[in-house]
Amino acid sequence: MMCLPVSHIFIHTYKPMTDRMNVVKDKIFRRRGKGHRHGYETGWRHGYRLGACQSVLRRVASRPFPVRDVKAMYVPQGFEAIDSGVIEALQASVRECIIAEPQRMLDLALETKPDLLLVMNGLHVFPEEHHDHLDRIRGSGIRTAVWLADDPYFTDDTARNAPHYDYIFTHEMNCIEFYRSLGCGQVHYLPLATSSRIFHPRRTGLEYESDVCFIGNAFWNRVALFDELAPYLADKKVVIAGGHWERLSRFETLKRHIRPGWTPIEETANYYNGAKIVINMHRPIEAGSDNRNGRNIRGTSINPRTYEISGCGTLQITDVREDLHHLYRPGSDIETFASASELRDKIEFYLSHEKERLAIALRGLRTTRENHMFADRLNRLFEIIFS
């Protein structure tokens, strides 16, 4: 996959533009003071970033996919960011799209007779008898497919579900042989993606501004990371949002930065846009209180946040998963870390090097829009099922 260069207009003219703007700013600030300086600099930085993002998006080549003569029924999992992106892409890709809640899947399928029943994940919110429902739907001649978005963290459950589908799509490469060993004949790798309707460059309010942002639950590997970073982050403008962050041994050090509980999807996109740097760290794979992965299948896939953060045109620093190298280019359109000390050093560097920070963020935006949208993934899914 080739990573194309960012617009010459915004990257190569950055220094001359900033030099001229700094002269103007200095004149203004001599008259007005610190508060005006901060407000002006913040507004200028966000405006400049948005302009650069729009320049990149204008250069992204749109790839029209065929509208297929297919009636598809989609059963959502309840992952708002994923479900809304899939539904939007389906509605643009097929003749008819029917949305069915898990409890009504059987009745609606037998009533409407879709060409394809596509289930997202098939976990957590599905009724106990949904295996019987799937068997009856397949028995009526309707193709069934599941797209597994939680692999390998709940493979104890998906091992029971997978044999009841005609097609298995998983975003985890390491699970392909696992499902084949269960007798599933059609098992395919299909990475996740993002939706431009939610995760796109946008203007946000001052309440969403931060130097460093992390959104996600406090799995134990994340707790260890932020405990180590706590002294460094304490005096920075930081947002940490999610559940269970009371697990931190240095909770009091970071308490003022923590927003406990669930963050709505639109709010998440605002926080990503308001941040200079967004940290991404994948959950651990080991079985335990947070997972149901008794076979300890190793996770190599990247999470949905990887696409969503980069889709906002913000610099992302993520821990490394093997699949990352097939989808992004570390050091070019995304940054990575392998330890708390490396992450701290990279945060320090990019907070003081705005040009370099913006350049990587813009390349990440372009890569995401060109290669990692739900329309791309569904086109591949339809090719496999209907070819």
N, C-alpha and C positions, 0 to 999 in steps of 0.2 A: 504494500500500500504506500503510495507516494504522498508525502506531506507537502502541500503547496505553500509557497511563501505568502506572507501577509502583504496587504496592500502597500505599495511603495509610498502612496500619498501620506499615510499615517505613521509609518515606521521610519522611513528615511528622512522625513522632514521634521521629525520630532524635536531635535535639539534646536534648530533655528527658530522654530515656532515657540518653544519654551523660553528661549533667550529673549525674544521680543516681548512675550507675555510677562516675563519677570520684571522687565523695565517698567511696564505699565503698572503691574501690581505694586512695585516698590513706591511709585508715586502716590498711588491710592492709599497704601497702608501708612505712609508717613502722616497722612491727614486723619486717618481713621483709627487705628489701634488694633489690638490683638484679636478681638472678637470678629471684626470685619475681615481680618486676614484669614482666620480659620474658615469663616463662611465662604469667602471668595475662593480660597484654595480648594475647599471641598467641592463647591459647585463647578469650578473649572475642571477638576480631575474627573468628576462623574460625567460631565458634558463631553469632555474629550474622549473618555472611554466609550461612551455610547456612540459618538460619531465614528470612532474607529470600528466598533462592532458593526454598525450599519454599512460601512464601507466593505467589510468582509462579506456580510450577508448578500450584498448586491452582486458580489462576484461568485457566489455559490451557484453552480450549475444545477438547475432543477431537472430531475429525471422523472419524466412521466411514466407511471406504471400502468399496465392494461387494467381496465375495469372488466372483471371476469363475470361471466354469466352464471353466477353462483348465488344461491341463497345460503347465508351463513348464520348460525346461531352462536352467540358468544355468552359464556357464563363467567361473570367476573368473580374475582377472589375477594375484593374489598381493598386492594392496593390502589388508592385513588390515582396516583401518578401514572401507574402502569395501565390500569383499566381504561382511563380516559384516553390515553394515547393509542391503545389498541382499538378502541371503539371508533375514534376519529379516523384512524387509518383504514379500518374495515369499511366504514361508510363510504370512503372514497375508492375502495378497491373491488367491491362486489355489487351485484345487482340489487340485493336485498340483505339487510343486516337486522337480525332480531336479537334483543338483549333479554336474557332470562336469568332470574335469580336462582341460586342453587336449589331451593325448595320447589321451584316450578319447572325445573329443567325437563323432567320426564313428560309431564302433561303437555307443555308447549312444543316439545320436539315431536311427540306423536301427533299433535294437532296440526302443526305447520309443515312437517316433513322437510327440514332443511337438507341441503346437500352436504353440509358439514356442521358438526357440533364441535366448537372449540372451547375448551375449559382452561381457565387460567389457574394453574397450581393444583386445584382440587383438594385443598387442605383447609383446616381450621373452621370454616363456615359451612362446610358441606354436611348434609344429614348422614346419619349412620348407614342408612339403606341406599346410599348413592351407588354402591357397587351393583346392586340389583337393578337400579334405574339405568345405569350404563349398559348392562347386559341386555335389557329390554330394548333400549334405543338401538344398539348394534343389531339386535335380532330383527328389527324392522327395516334394516337395510341402510341406515344412516351412518355415514363415516363419523368416527369420533377421534378427537385429538386432544392432547393435553400439553400445555406449555408450562414446564416446571421452572419456577422462578426462585425457589428456596433451596435448591440443591447446593451442597450435599447435607444441609443442616437438619433436614427432616426425612432422611432416607428410610428410617424405621417405618414411617407411615407411607411414603411413596412406593415402597416395595410391595405393599398390599394393594395399592391403587393401580399401579401401572399396567398389570396384565388385563385390566378391563377396558383398555383403550386400543384403537387400531394403530394410532401413531403417537409416539412419545417424542416431544421436543424438549431438550434440556439446555440450559445455558452453561452447564458444567461439563466440560470435556471428559473429566474423570468418571462421570456417571454413565457414559454410553455403554461400556462393557458390562457394567453392573446391571443395567436394565435388560440387556441382551441375555445375560445369564439367567434372568427370570423367565425367559421364553418370549420376550417382546421382539417381534420381527422387524418392526419399523421404528428405529431409534435414531434420532438426528440431533446434531449440535445446532442450536439457534441462540446466539447471544441476545441479551436484553437490549434496550434502546431507550430513547427519550422522546418527548413530545415538545414541539416548538410552541405549542399553544400555552404551555405552562412555564417551561424552562427556556427563557429567552432573555436577552439583554433588555433591561428596563430601568427606568428612573425610580429611585426609592427615597423614602424619607430619612431624616437624620437618625431616627430610632433604629434603623437597620444597619447603620454604619458600624464597621469593626475593622481592626487590623487583622485579626485571626478569628475564624469561625469554624465550629464543628457542630454538626447536627446528627444525632443518633443516640441510641441507648448505651448505657454504660456497661458493655460487656467487659469481662475482666482484663482482657488485653488492652482495651482502651483505658481502663482505670489505671493500669500500670504506666501507660504512656503519659497520661496527664498528671499523675502523681509526680513523675520525674520532671515534667515541664513546668509544674506549678510555680516554683520560684521565679522562673524566667517570664512566665505569662502574667504574673500577678499585677504588674504595673502597666500592662498593655490594655488596649481596648479589645476585649475578647467576648465572644458569644459562644457559650456551650449550651446546647438545647437537647433535651431528651430525658428519659427516665432513668432512675436508679443511680444518679450521680452522687447520692449520699454514700455510696461505696468508697469514695475517695478517702484515703487516709489524710490527705491535705485538703479536705473539703472546705474548711474555713478559709484557706488561702484563696480559693477560687470561687467561694460562695457568691460573691457579688456579680460574677460573670455568668452564673448558671441560671437558665430558664427551664424549670422542671416541667416534665410532662410532654404530651404530644404537641408537635408544631404543625399546624395546617399546611397543606401543600403550597398554597399561594404565599403564605408567610415564609416558608422555606425558600422559595424562589427569591423573595425579597431579601432575605438574609444573605443568600449567595451573591446577589447583585450588589449588596451594600458592603461586602467584605473585600479587603485587599487580597487576602489569602484564605482559601478554604481547605481544611485538612480532611482527608478521607482515610479511614482505617477500617478494614474488613473485620467481620466478627470471627472469633475462633471457631475451629471445626470440631473440636473434641466434644464427645457426648458429655452431657451434664445437665445442670438446671436450665441452661439457655438453649440447648440443642437436643435433637433426637437423631443422632448419627452414630448408632452403636457399632457400626462397622468401621468407624473412623476413616471414611473416604476423604481423601485429601482434596481441599478446595483450591482450584486454580483459576476460577472465573472471577470477573470483576463485578461489583455490585451495581445496581441501577444508579446510585449516586454518582458514579464515575462519569456517566453520560450527562446526567442532569446538571452537575456543577459546571462541566466544560460547556454545556449548552447555554449557560448564562454569560459566557465570556469573562470568567473570573479565573485567576490562577489557582490551580488545584495542585496540592502536594499529597500524594497517596502512598500507602505502603504497596509493596510490589506483589502482584499475583502473576503467574506465568502467562496467563491469557492477555495481560496488559500489552505485551510486546507485539501481539498480533493485531491490536485494535488502535493503539496510540503509539507515539514515539517519545519515550522518556527523554527529557532534556530538550525536546523540541516543541511538542504540543501538550506536554504534561510534565510535572516534576514528581520525583519519588523520594522516599526515605526508607532506610533500613534500621534506624535506631533513633532514640529520642535525641541524642546529641547531633546526629545529622539533620534531623528535622529542625532543631533549634537553630543550627547554623544557616540553614536555607531560609527559614523565616526571617532571620536577621538580615541576610543578604537581600532578599526580595523586597523587604519593607523599605530599604534604602536605595533600591535600584528600580525605579518605576518603569523605565523604558524596557528593561529586560523582563520585568513582571508582565507588562502589557503584551509584549511580543509573544510570549508563550501562551498567554490566555487567548489571544486572537487566533493563533494557530490551532489551539484546542477547540475553539468555537467552530472554525472552518472544518476540521476533521469530523467533528460531531455531526454537523449539518450535512456533510457530503456522504457520510458512511454509516451513521448510527441512529437513524430515525426508524420509527415503528413501520413506516411504509416499506422500507428496505427489508425488514425482517418478514413482514407478512407476504411480500412478493415471493420471497424464498420459500416460505411455508406452502404457499399455493402451488409453486412449481413442483415441489416434492409430492404433494397430495394429488394434484390433478394432471400431472404430466403422464 
